[in-house]
Amino acid sequence: MLRKAHREKAQIVILECMAVQPELQRICQEQIVQSEITVITNIRRDHMFELGETVEEIAQSFSATVPQNGSVYTADERTAQLMKPYCEQNGSRLLLCGTNGTAQENRQIALWVAEELGVPRGQVEQGIRTHYKQDFGAQWNYQLPGGGQFLNLFSVNDPDSTRLILEDMDESRPLVFLFNHRYDRPDRLLLFCKHFFSYYPRVVVYCTGQGAYLLRRFLRGRTAPIIALRSWRDCLGQIPPDSLLVGIGSIKGEGYRMIQALERGEDAL
């Protein structure tokens, strides 16, 4: 992609750092990308085996992406506090973008970065309205056949962000969770057990995905039941008609198939 950008004389290249290992993040920044602007939307618990379980450990891992004499943008105040010493060490500016809640973090950062690059805010907002296309699974709300509502938080991934979104909502309907487990991400299951489900001890949890039985094992003795399913469809006839079913954990596998069916409409359910 960098060769292509060079051939086409691109003025700006925007890349997402998909490296999780801190050593690979450092190689990406120092030897390949050498970015002048780094965006760290927030620092929350995920990929604990590679990054660490505490936010301080994760911040240290992310510090490998801080540029030399560049700019670091974040939308989270705690992240700004954690990254401040690393930015000072590298001579980079740290900018905390104002936000109006978890759902606005990415938008606010985009507006601030564009402003630094000389793009008028009105032009950016117009571009978002006319050209922005959501990723698959980005839509949140779906109507279920039995009268209930489904809130798609599968792609949120980490327990802290998931809980913050739920806390931001003004929702009076009873909650029901559908946790979709990725067999190759046991760390995410452990993090949700430790940092999410303890806040909702009376909420029924359905779990699906390969190895979903592990959730029942880890949450044994909980007040509300944990019900393992073969398929996400099996819970639709069991939840109360006025409830809010919240999909959490991961979108891969059963979560992806569920969103596909919901996108096709009720006839596909």
C-alpha positions as CSV (number, residue, x, y, z in Angstrom):
1,M,0.0,0.0,0.0
2,L,2.9,2.4,0.7
3,R,4.4,1.6,-2.7
4,K,1.1,2.3,-4.3
5,A,0.7,5.6,-2.4
6,H,4.2,6.6,-3.5
7,R,3.5,5.8,-7.2
8,E,0.2,7.8,-7.1
9,K,2.0,10.7,-5.3
10,A,-0.5,10.6,-2.4
11,Q,-0.2,13.5,0.0
12,I,-1.6,11.7,3.0
13,V,-1.7,8.0,3.9
14,I,-4.0,6.7,6.6
15,L,-3.2,3.3,8.0
16,E,-4.6,1.2,10.9
17,C,-2.0,-0.5,13.0
18,M,-3.2,-4.1,13.2
19,A,-0.1,-5.2,15.1
20,V,-0.9,-6.4,18.6
21,Q,2.6,-7.3,19.8
22,P,4.4,-4.2,21.1
23,E,7.6,-5.2,19.3
24,L,5.7,-5.3,16.0
25,Q,4.0,-2.0,16.7
26,R,7.4,-0.5,17.2
27,I,8.7,-1.9,13.9
28,C,5.6,-0.6,12.1
29,Q,6.1,2.9,13.5
30,E,9.9,3.3,13.5
31,Q,10.9,1.3,10.4
32,I,7.8,1.2,8.1
33,V,5.2,4.0,8.6
34,Q,7.1,6.6,10.6
35,S,3.8,8.5,11.1
36,E,3.7,12.1,12.1
37,I,0.2,11.7,13.5
38,T,-0.9,8.8,15.8
39,V,-4.5,8.3,16.9
40,I,-5.2,6.2,20.0
41,T,-8.9,6.4,20.4
42,N,-8.9,5.0,23.9
43,I,-7.0,2.4,26.0
44,R,-9.3,-0.3,27.3
45,R,-8.9,-4.0,28.2
46,D,-8.4,-6.3,25.2
47,H,-5.7,-8.7,23.9
48,M,-4.6,-9.2,27.5
49,F,-2.1,-12.0,26.6
50,E,-0.1,-9.6,24.3
51,L,-0.8,-6.2,25.8
52,G,-1.3,-6.9,29.5
53,E,-4.5,-6.8,31.6
54,T,-4.2,-3.4,33.3
55,V,-4.6,-0.1,31.4
56,E,-1.1,1.0,32.5
57,E,0.4,-2.1,30.9
58,I,-1.6,-1.5,27.7
59,A,-0.5,2.1,27.6
60,Q,3.1,1.0,27.8
61,S,2.5,-1.4,24.9
62,F,0.8,1.4,22.8
63,S,3.7,3.8,23.6
64,A,5.6,2.1,20.7
65,T,3.3,3.9,18.3
66,V,4.0,7.4,19.6
67,P,5.9,9.4,16.9
68,Q,9.0,11.5,17.3
69,N,8.1,15.2,17.4
70,G,4.6,14.5,16.1
71,S,1.1,14.6,17.3
72,V,-1.0,12.1,19.3
73,Y,-4.8,12.4,19.3
74,T,-7.2,10.7,21.7
75,A,-10.8,11.1,22.7
76,D,-10.4,9.6,26.2
77,E,-9.2,11.6,29.2
78,R,-7.8,8.6,31.0
79,T,-5.9,7.7,27.9
80,A,-4.5,11.2,27.6
81,Q,-3.2,10.9,31.2
82,L,-1.6,7.5,30.5
83,M,0.1,8.6,27.3
84,K,1.3,12.0,28.5
85,P,4.8,10.8,29.7
86,Y,5.4,8.9,26.5
87,C,4.5,11.9,24.4
88,E,6.8,14.2,26.4
89,Q,9.6,11.7,26.1
90,N,9.3,11.7,22.3
91,G,8.7,15.4,22.0
92,S,5.2,14.9,20.6
93,R,2.0,17.0,21.2
94,L,-0.9,15.3,23.0
95,L,-4.3,16.5,22.0
96,L,-7.5,15.5,23.8
97,C,-10.5,15.8,21.5
98,G,-13.8,16.8,23.1
99,T,-16.5,14.2,22.8
100,N,-20.2,13.8,23.5
101,G,-20.1,10.2,24.6
102,T,-18.6,6.8,23.5
103,A,-20.4,6.7,20.1
104,Q,-18.8,10.1,19.1
105,E,-15.2,9.3,19.8
106,N,-14.1,8.3,16.3
107,R,-16.1,11.2,14.7
108,Q,-14.5,13.8,17.0
109,I,-11.0,12.6,16.3
110,A,-11.6,12.6,12.6
111,L,-12.7,16.3,12.8
112,W,-9.7,17.3,14.9
113,V,-7.1,15.6,12.7
114,A,-8.7,16.9,9.5
115,E,-8.5,20.4,11.0
116,E,-4.8,20.0,11.7
117,L,-4.3,19.0,8.0
118,G,-6.1,22.1,6.8
119,V,-9.5,20.6,5.9
120,P,-12.4,22.9,7.0
121,R,-14.7,21.2,9.5
122,G,-17.8,21.8,7.3
123,Q,-16.2,20.0,4.4
124,V,-15.4,17.0,6.6
125,E,-18.9,16.8,8.0
126,Q,-20.3,17.0,4.4
127,G,-18.0,14.2,3.4
128,I,-19.1,12.1,6.3
129,R,-22.8,12.6,5.3
130,T,-22.3,11.9,1.6
131,H,-19.4,9.4,1.3
132,Y,-19.1,7.6,4.6
133,K,-20.1,3.9,4.4
134,Q,-20.5,2.0,7.7
135,D,-18.6,-1.3,8.1
136,F,-20.7,-4.5,8.2
137,G,-22.1,-4.9,11.7
138,A,-21.8,-1.3,12.6
139,Q,-25.6,-0.8,12.8
140,W,-26.8,-1.1,16.3
141,N,-30.6,-1.5,16.5
142,Y,-32.8,-4.2,15.0
143,Q,-36.4,-5.1,15.6
144,L,-36.9,-8.8,16.5
145,P,-39.9,-10.8,15.3
146,G,-41.4,-11.4,18.8
147,G,-41.5,-7.6,19.5
148,G,-38.2,-7.3,21.3
149,Q,-35.2,-5.2,20.3
150,F,-31.7,-6.3,19.4
151,L,-28.7,-4.1,20.2
152,N,-25.7,-5.1,18.2
153,L,-22.5,-4.5,20.3
154,F,-20.6,-7.6,18.9
155,S,-18.0,-5.4,17.3
156,V,-17.3,-3.3,20.3
157,N,-15.1,-6.2,21.5
158,D,-13.9,-5.0,24.9
159,P,-15.8,-5.1,28.2
160,D,-15.2,-1.5,29.3
161,S,-16.5,0.0,26.0
162,T,-19.5,-2.3,26.0
163,R,-20.4,-1.3,29.6
164,L,-19.9,2.4,28.9
165,I,-22.3,2.3,25.9
166,L,-25.0,0.5,28.0
167,E,-24.6,3.1,30.7
168,D,-25.0,5.9,28.2
169,M,-28.3,4.5,27.0
170,D,-31.6,5.7,28.5
171,E,-33.2,2.2,28.4
172,S,-36.1,1.0,30.6
173,R,-36.6,-2.5,29.0
174,P,-35.2,-5.6,30.7
175,L,-31.8,-6.6,29.4
176,V,-30.8,-10.0,28.1
177,F,-27.2,-10.7,26.9
178,L,-26.1,-12.9,24.0
179,F,-22.4,-13.5,24.3
180,N,-20.7,-14.8,21.2
181,H,-17.5,-16.6,22.0
182,R,-14.4,-16.8,19.7
183,Y,-12.6,-20.0,20.4
184,D,-9.3,-18.3,19.5
185,R,-9.9,-15.4,21.9
186,P,-10.1,-16.9,25.4
187,D,-8.6,-13.7,26.8
188,R,-11.7,-11.8,25.8
189,L,-14.0,-14.3,27.6
190,L,-11.8,-13.9,30.7
191,L,-12.0,-10.1,30.6
192,F,-15.8,-10.1,30.2
193,C,-16.1,-12.5,33.1
194,K,-13.9,-10.3,35.3
195,H,-14.9,-6.8,34.2
196,F,-18.4,-6.9,32.7
197,F,-20.7,-9.6,34.0
198,S,-20.2,-8.7,37.6
199,Y,-22.0,-5.4,36.9
200,Y,-25.1,-7.3,35.7
201,P,-25.5,-10.3,38.1
202,R,-29.3,-10.6,37.5
203,V,-29.3,-10.5,33.7
204,V,-29.8,-13.8,31.9
205,V,-26.9,-14.6,29.6
206,Y,-27.2,-16.7,26.5
207,C,-23.9,-17.9,25.0
208,T,-23.0,-19.2,21.6
209,G,-20.0,-19.9,19.5
210,Q,-17.4,-22.7,19.7
211,G,-16.4,-23.3,23.3
212,A,-19.3,-21.2,24.7
213,Y,-19.7,-23.7,27.6
214,L,-16.6,-22.1,29.2
215,L,-18.7,-19.1,30.1
216,R,-21.0,-21.2,32.2
217,R,-18.0,-22.8,33.9
218,F,-16.4,-19.4,34.7
219,L,-19.6,-17.8,36.0
220,R,-20.8,-20.8,38.0
221,G,-22.9,-19.8,41.0
222,R,-24.2,-16.6,39.4
223,T,-27.7,-15.3,40.4
224,A,-29.1,-15.3,36.8
225,P,-28.9,-18.4,34.5
226,I,-26.3,-18.8,31.8
227,I,-27.7,-20.8,28.8
228,A,-25.5,-22.3,26.2
229,L,-27.0,-22.4,22.7
230,R,-26.2,-24.3,19.5
231,S,-27.2,-21.3,17.4
232,W,-28.2,-17.6,18.1
233,R,-31.7,-18.4,16.7
234,D,-32.4,-20.6,19.7
235,C,-32.8,-17.7,22.1
236,L,-35.3,-15.7,20.0
237,G,-38.3,-17.7,21.2
238,Q,-37.1,-17.7,24.8
239,I,-36.6,-14.0,25.6
240,P,-39.6,-11.8,26.8
241,P,-41.2,-9.8,24.0
242,D,-40.5,-6.4,25.7
243,S,-36.8,-7.1,26.3
244,L,-33.6,-5.7,24.9
245,L,-31.3,-8.5,23.6
246,V,-27.7,-7.2,23.6
247,G,-25.1,-9.0,21.4
248,I,-21.6,-8.8,23.0
249,G,-18.2,-10.4,22.8
250,S,-17.2,-11.0,19.2
251,I,-18.9,-10.7,15.8
252,K,-17.0,-13.6,14.2
253,G,-19.0,-16.8,13.5
254,E,-22.5,-16.9,15.0
255,G,-22.5,-13.1,15.5
256,Y,-21.7,-12.5,11.8
257,R,-24.4,-14.9,10.7
258,M,-26.9,-13.3,13.1
259,I,-26.3,-9.8,11.7
260,Q,-26.5,-11.2,8.1
261,A,-30.0,-12.6,8.9
262,L,-31.1,-9.4,10.6
263,E,-29.9,-7.3,7.6
264,R,-32.0,-9.5,5.3
265,G,-35.1,-8.9,7.3
266,E,-37.6,-10.8,9.5
267,D,-38.3,-13.5,6.9
268,A,-34.7,-14.8,7.2
269,L,-35.0,-15.3,11.0
